[in-house]
Amino acid sequence: MTATIDIGRGPDGQAIGIDLAELLATRLLVQGNSGSGKSHLLRRLLEECAGQVQQIIIDPEGDFVTLADAFGHVVIDAGAYSPREIEELAARVRQHRASVVLALDELEVEAQIRCAALFLTALFDAPREHWYPALVVVDEAQMFAPAAAGEMNDETRRLTLAAMTNLMCRGRKRGLAGIVATQRLAKLAKNVAAEASNFLMGRTFLDIDMQRAADLLGMDRRQAERIRDLQRGQFLGLGPAISRRPVAVHVGAVQTSGRGGGQGLIPLPDAAEGAMEALLTDRLAEAATQAQPLRRPPPPPPPRADLEEALTQPRVLPEVKPTAAPAEAPAPSPPPPRPAPAPLAPAADAGTPEDVVREIALAEGAASRPAAACFRDFAIRCRQRGIASAHIDLTRFRRLFAFAISGLDQIEDSTRAAIAAVAEGVEEDLLAPYLAILIAAHCGHAMPDEDELARLYGSASPSRVRRLLDHLERQGRIVVREDFGGERSITVPAFNAAA
């Protein structure tokens, strides 16, 4: 079965649609600054396909709870349930194929992140017989898949990044089609954003966000200026479910609205001189001594009571009545519950996380593998050997990987510290070849040739190596000179050495 979601009109008035079947297979990324119409776009998409596919919405601001009024979504007020109940609710959502809105607006930010991570993980871990197709919409995705650690603790960040990565990388086989929306593309983890094949890019002003959006849309820097000029409600779409070439779309009208304040201008109330001050200060001391009321919104109208009951009542297994059976074939007794596996104890010779990183880095073709894949391999090997690796996130892993593949980790401590200090601030994908140059300059060795730099850079293209050297030279980190015979020499100003 195929279906097309009408999301709006193109520049010539033609209808722009999204192929629902293709969307379920390829995922979607929506980006736009505050006020660009991002939430309006998500609402239009959800309304147009309501009833055709299950919808699961992670809603940190409570904007989408009004879908319950018109389309019967079940609103799950996250603040009313324990973590274990949230996981059980997610399992029942998959079992009963219920369209739900997980409203997180009554929780603190870190509690929102943990709750959403538990819910998404439980959706992902549902048994195979419940792998029905579902759209999973995550609004403000930069909260749940941050590119940097921020102020949340490491355990929460690992939990939420794992949940979002599973949704976008491995969710398709389980029927979960991720739709992530973000205000800041630069703040969204790259391994989450990169898994989307469809893009709807709204207005953005910051150069870093605009350039990342242009890269995803296949635009050059000059064409990227279009993103800055988009009006509210206008988006550039690209992807197999939308269009094979970037297409402009003006999002159509919606039936429901959010719970936010009005956007228009409202005249101020008329008040006599001194009346407004009297209104503000009337019985102020008495009011300040009263207990602060709980911040709880009124409950939404009950949507589909039978479904709400199915999701919130304890699951009861059907009673099996004994039937007459032949004496020679008694009914088998249920198998005993399987004991939980004991945690792995670290072996005496298990090694350190740095040893595991070195093994991965020295494997054939390691530099050409995606960093996220190498990091997953690292985490699995550490778990198998019982090595504690929780303190190493993807950013730290990439730095250790660069140290290992360039050979810096095999150098004595004082030299290693001096080289690492010079390399501070270099982009992670350039770090390994730059470290090889620094090692050669500091130790008086011959500079790595083009093939070696290409290997460390994870590329077989000589032109990419030349662009790498040009980039480092523009940053003032190296000086490249080439004579008439084609011989190239590289100088590192920080060491004032050449080879």
C-alpha positions in Angstrom: 0.0 0.0 0.0 1.3 3.5 -0.9 0.0 6.8 0.4 1.2 10.4 -0.2 1.1 13.0 2.6 0.2 16.5 1.2 2.4 18.9 3.1 2.0 22.1 1.1 2.5 23.9 -2.2 5.6 24.6 -4.3 6.6 27.9 -5.9 4.3 27.3 -8.9 1.4 26.2 -6.8 1.9 22.5 -7.4 1.2 20.1 -4.5 4.3 18.8 -2.7 3.9 15.4 -1.0 5.8 12.9 1.0 5.6 9.2 0.1 4.6 7.6 3.4 5.9 4.1 2.6 9.3 5.6 1.5 9.3 7.8 4.7 8.9 4.7 6.9 12.0 3.2 5.2 14.3 6.3 5.1 13.6 8.6 8.1 13.4 12.5 8.1 15.3 15.4 9.6 13.6 18.8 10.1 15.6 21.9 10.9 14.6 25.5 11.5 15.3 28.3 13.9 12.6 29.3 16.4 9.8 30.9 14.5 10.5 29.2 11.2 7.4 27.1 11.3 9.0 23.8 12.3 6.3 22.7 14.8 3.7 23.8 12.2 5.3 21.5 9.6 5.4 18.5 12.1 1.7 19.1 13.0 0.7 19.2 9.3 2.6 16.0 8.6 1.0 14.2 11.6 -2.5 15.4 10.8 -2.2 14.3 7.2 -1.2 10.7 8.0 -3.3 10.3 11.2 -5.2 7.0 10.9 -2.9 5.6 8.2 0.1 4.8 10.5 0.8 4.6 14.2 2.3 7.9 15.6 4.5 8.2 18.6 5.5 11.8 19.6 8.1 12.8 22.1 6.9 16.2 23.1 9.1 18.2 25.5 7.0 21.4 25.4 3.5 19.8 25.4 2.7 21.4 22.0 1.2 18.3 20.4 -1.2 17.1 23.1 -4.1 18.9 21.2 -3.9 16.1 18.6 -5.9 14.1 21.1 -8.9 16.2 20.6 -9.2 15.7 16.9 -7.4 12.5 16.2 -7.7 10.4 19.4 -4.0 10.3 20.4 -3.5 9.0 23.9 -1.6 11.7 26.0 0.9 10.2 28.4 1.7 12.7 31.2 5.2 11.6 32.0 5.2 13.3 35.4 2.5 10.9 36.6 4.4 7.7 36.1 7.5 6.0 37.5 10.4 5.0 35.2 9.4 1.4 35.3 5.8 2.4 34.4 7.1 4.5 31.5 8.9 1.4 30.1 5.8 -0.7 30.5 3.6 1.9 28.8 6.1 2.0 25.8 5.8 -1.8 25.5 2.0 -1.6 25.5 2.1 1.2 22.9 3.8 -1.1 20.5 1.6 -4.1 21.4 -1.7 -2.2 20.9 -0.4 0.0 18.0 -1.6 3.1 19.9 -0.9 6.6 18.6 0.5 8.5 21.7 2.0 11.8 22.8 4.6 11.5 25.5 4.2 14.9 27.2 7.3 15.9 29.1 6.6 19.5 29.9 6.0 19.0 33.6 9.5 17.5 34.1 12.9 19.2 34.6 15.2 19.1 31.6 17.4 16.2 32.7 14.3 14.2 33.8 12.8 14.8 30.4 15.9 13.4 28.7 16.0 10.3 30.9 12.3 9.7 30.6 12.4 10.0 26.8 15.5 7.7 26.6 13.7 5.0 28.7 10.6 5.3 26.5 12.5 5.1 23.2 14.6 2.2 24.4 11.5 0.2 25.5 10.0 0.9 22.0 13.2 -0.4 20.4 13.3 -3.5 22.7 9.7 -4.6 22.0 9.3 -8.3 21.0 9.5 -9.1 17.3 5.8 -9.9 17.1 5.1 -6.2 17.9 7.3 -4.7 15.2 4.5 -2.8 13.5 5.3 0.3 11.4 5.3 3.6 13.4 6.4 7.1 13.0 8.4 8.3 16.0 8.6 12.1 16.1 11.2 13.6 18.4 10.8 17.4 18.8 13.8 19.5 20.0 16.0 16.6 19.2 19.2 18.5 20.1 18.2 17.9 23.7 18.0 14.2 23.4 21.0 13.7 21.0 23.4 16.5 21.9 26.6 17.0 19.9 28.4 18.0 23.2 28.0 16.9 26.7 26.7 20.2 28.1 25.5 20.1 31.7 23.9 16.7 31.8 25.8 13.9 33.6 27.6 11.3 31.6 25.2 8.4 32.4 22.2 10.4 31.1 24.1 11.4 28.0 25.1 7.8 27.2 21.5 6.6 27.8 19.9 9.2 25.6 22.5 9.0 22.8 22.2 5.2 22.7 18.4 5.5 22.5 18.4 8.1 19.7 21.1 6.2 17.8 19.2 3.0 18.0 16.1 4.8 16.7 17.8 6.4 13.7 20.3 3.7 12.8 18.6 0.4 13.7 15.0 1.3 14.1 13.9 0.6 10.5 14.0 -3.1 10.8 11.8 -2.9 13.9 9.3 -0.7 12.1 10.3 2.5 13.8 10.8 5.5 11.4 12.5 8.4 13.2 11.5 12.0 12.5 13.8 14.3 14.4 13.3 18.1 14.5 15.9 20.5 15.8 16.4 24.3 16.0 20.2 24.0 15.9 21.7 21.4 13.4 25.2 22.1 14.8 24.0 21.0 18.3 22.6 17.7 17.0 24.9 14.6 17.2 26.2 14.0 13.7 25.7 10.2 13.8 22.0 10.8 14.5 21.5 13.5 11.8 23.5 11.5 9.2 21.1 8.5 9.3 18.2 10.6 7.8 17.8 10.4 4.1 15.0 13.0 3.8 15.5 16.6 4.8 13.2 19.6 5.3 15.3 22.7 6.0 13.7 25.9 7.3 15.0 29.4 7.9 18.3 29.6 9.8 20.7 32.5 10.3 23.9 31.1 11.9 26.6 30.2 9.4 27.5 26.9 11.0 23.9 25.7 10.9 23.4 27.1 7.4 26.5 25.4 6.1 25.6 22.0 7.6 22.1 22.3 6.1 23.6 23.2 2.7 25.9 20.2 2.9 23.0 17.9 3.5 21.0 19.4 0.6 24.0 19.2 -1.7 24.3 23.0 -2.1 27.4 25.2 -2.5 28.0 28.2 -0.2 26.4 30.6 -2.7 23.2 28.6 -3.0 23.1 28.2 0.8 22.1 31.8 1.1 18.6 30.6 0.1 18.2 29.0 3.5 18.7 32.4 5.2 16.0 34.0 3.0 13.2 31.5 3.6 10.0 32.9 5.1 8.1 31.5 8.0 6.5 28.2 6.9 8.8 27.8 3.9 11.2 24.8 3.7 13.6 23.3 1.3 12.9 19.6 0.9 15.1 16.8 -0.4 15.1 13.0 -0.2 13.7 9.8 -1.8 10.3 10.4 0.0 10.1 14.1 -1.1 12.1 14.9 -4.2 15.3 13.9 -5.9 16.3 17.6 -6.2 15.9 20.3 -3.6 12.4 21.7 -3.8 10.8 24.7 -2.0 7.6 24.1 -0.2 5.2 26.4 1.7 3.5 24.3 4.4 -0.3 24.1 4.3 -2.8 24.8 7.0 -3.5 22.6 10.0 -6.6 21.7 11.9 -5.3 21.8 15.4 -3.1 24.3 17.2 -0.5 24.3 20.0 -0.9 25.5 23.5 1.6 28.3 23.2 0.8 32.0 23.5 -0.6 34.0 20.6 1.8 35.4 18.1 -0.1 38.6 17.2 -0.1 42.0 18.9 -2.8 42.6 21.5 -3.6 46.1 22.8 -2.7 46.7 26.4 -5.6 47.0 28.9 -6.8 50.5 29.8 -6.2 51.4 33.4 -6.6 54.6 35.4 -3.5 56.3 36.8 -2.3 54.2 39.8 -4.8 51.4 39.2 -2.3 49.0 37.7 0.1 49.5 40.5 -2.7 48.9 43.0 -3.7 45.7 41.2 -0.1 44.4 41.3 0.5 45.1 44.9 -2.9 44.3 46.4 -2.5 41.8 49.3 1.0 40.9 48.0 2.5 39.9 51.4 -0.5 37.6 52.1 -0.2 35.9 48.7 3.6 35.4 49.2 3.1 33.4 52.4 0.7 30.9 50.8 2.0 27.6 49.5 3.0 27.5 45.8 0.4 25.6 43.8 1.6 22.5 41.9 2.4 23.2 38.2 0.0 20.8 36.6 -2.1 21.4 33.5 -5.8 20.4 33.4 -6.1 16.8 32.1 -7.0 16.6 28.4 -10.4 15.2 27.3 -10.3 11.4 27.6 -9.4 10.0 24.1 -10.8 6.6 23.3 -11.4 5.2 26.7 -11.0 1.6 25.6 -7.4 2.3 24.4 -6.5 4.4 27.4 -7.6 1.5 29.6 -5.6 -1.0 27.5 -2.5 1.1 28.0 -2.7 2.0 31.7 -4.2 -1.1 33.3 -1.9 -4.0 34.4 -1.5 -6.6 31.7 -3.5 -9.8 32.7 -2.6 -13.1 31.0 -5.6 -15.1 29.9 -6.5 -17.9 32.2 -5.9 -21.3 30.7 -8.7 -23.8 31.7 -7.6 -27.4 32.1 -9.0 -29.7 29.4 -9.3 -33.4 29.4 -6.1 -34.9 28.0 -5.0 -38.4 27.4 -3.0 -40.0 30.2 -0.1 -40.6 28.0 0.2 -36.9 27.0 0.1 -34.7 30.0 0.3 -30.9 29.5 3.9 -29.7 29.7 4.8 -27.5 32.6 6.0 -24.0 31.8 9.8 -23.7 31.7 11.4 -22.1 34.8 12.4 -18.4 34.5 15.9 -17.9 33.1 18.3 -16.5 35.7 19.7 -13.1 34.9 23.3 -13.3 33.6 25.9 -12.3 36.1 28.0 -9.2 35.3 31.3 -9.9 33.7 34.3 -9.6 36.1 37.4 -8.0 34.6 40.0 -10.5 33.8 43.5 -10.0 35.2 45.0 -9.5 31.8 42.0 -7.7 30.2 44.1 -4.6 29.6 43.0 -1.0 29.5 40.6 1.0 27.3 43.7 2.5 25.5 44.8 -1.1 24.6 41.4 -1.8 23.0 41.5 1.5 21.1 45.0 0.6 19.8 43.8 -2.8 18.6 41.0 -1.2 16.6 43.2 1.6 15.2 45.9 -0.8 14.0 43.4 -3.1 12.2 43.5 -3.0 8.4 41.4 -0.1 7.0 40.6 1.3 10.4 40.9 4.9 9.4 38.4 4.5 6.6 35.7 3.2 9.0 33.0 5.7 10.4 34.0 6.9 13.9 30.6 5.8 15.2 31.2 2.2 14.0 34.6 2.1 15.6 33.2 3.4 18.8 30.5 0.7 18.9 33.2 -1.9 18.3 35.2 -0.4 21.2 32.3 -0.5 23.6 31.5 -4.1 22.7 35.1 -5.3 23.1 35.3 -3.5 26.5 32.1 -5.2 27.7 33.3 -8.6 26.5 36.5 -8.2 28.5 35.0 -6.5 31.5 37.0 -3.3 31.0 35.4 -0.2 32.5 35.0 2.3 29.6 32.0 4.4 30.7 34.2 7.5 31.1 35.1 7.5 27.4 32.6 9.1 25.1 32.8 9.4 21.3 34.8 12.6 21.4 37.4 11.1 23.8 37.5 7.9 21.8 38.2 9.8 18.5 41.2 11.5 20.2 42.6 8.3 21.6 42.1 6.7 18.2 44.1 9.5 16.5 46.9 9.0 19.1 47.0 5.3 18.4 46.9 5.3 14.6 49.5 8.1 14.3 51.8 6.3 16.8 51.8 9.1 19.4 50.8 6.7 22.2 54.1 4.8 21.7 56.2 7.9 22.4 57.7 8.8 25.8 55.4 10.8 28.1 57.3 14.2 27.9 57.5 14.2 24.1 53.9 13.0 23.8 52.7 15.9 26.1 54.5 18.5 24.0 53.1 17.2 20.7 49.6 16.9 22.1 49.7 20.5 23.4 50.6 21.8 19.9 47.7 19.7 18.4 45.2 21.1 20.8 42.1 22.5 19.0 42.6 20.7 15.7 39.5 19.2 14.2 39.0 15.5 15.1 39.0 14.3 11.6 42.3 16.0 10.8 44.0 15.1 14.1 45.7 11.8 13.0 47.5 13.1 9.9 48.5 16.3 11.7 49.9 14.3 14.7 52.0 12.3 12.2 53.4 15.6 10.8 54.1 16.8 14.4 55.9 13.6 15.4 58.1 13.7 12.3 59.0 17.4 13.0 59.6 17.0 16.7 61.7 13.8 16.4 63.6 14.8 13.2 62.1 12.0 11.0 61.2 12.3 7.4 57.7 13.8 6.9 55.0 11.2 6.0 54.4 11.0 2.3 51.1 11.6 0.5 50.1 7.9 0.7 50.7 7.8 4.4 48.8 11.0 5.0 45.9 9.7 2.9 45.8 6.4 5.0 45.7 8.4 8.2 43.0 10.7 6.8 40.9 7.7 5.8 41.0 8.5 2.1 42.6 7.3 -1.1 42.3 10.7 -2.9 45.4 12.8 -3.4 43.3 15.9 -3.9 41.8 15.5 -0.4 45.3 15.3 1.0 46.3 18.5 -0.7 43.1 20.2 0.6 44.0 18.9 4.1 47.5 20.5 3.9 46.1 23.7 2.5 43.6 23.9 5.4 46.3 23.3 8.0 48.4 26.0 6.3 45.6 28.5 6.3 45.3 27.9 10.1 49.0 28.7 10.5 49.8 25.2 11.8 52.2 24.2 9.0 54.1 25.9 6.1 54.2 24.0 2.9 56.8 24.7 0.2 57.1 22.9 -3.1 60.1 23.3 -5.5 60.2 23.2 -9.3 60.9 19.5 -9.2 57.7 18.8 -7.3 59.5 18.0 -4.0 57.4 19.2 -1.1 58.7 20.3 2.3 56.6 20.9 5.4 57.6 23.2 8.3 55.9 23.3 11.7 56.3 26.8 13.1 55.6 25.6 16.6 58.7 23.4 16.5 60.6 25.5 13.9 61.7 22.2 12.3 61.6 21.0 8.7 62.1 17.7 7.0 
